[in-house]
């Protein structure tokens, strides 16, 4: 752990924080499940949405398997003079 290597012990709040995050992430009442169908497109902003996906079984015919394409869009940053 980084705090151990730095010789600085974590505060009680810092120790509790990851447990609080785990509790929220495990709360299925906060999940939004979006079943995607052929032709659907889902665009997510990784800076505002924590996302994942469930497992799936793809079609056995290689010509009918899903196509998952990932793309990255980088927002231009403003440069201060």
Secondary structure, DSSP 8 states (H G I E B T S, - for coil): -HHHHHT----HHHHHHHHHHHHHHT-GGG-------TT------TTT-----------SSGGGS----------------
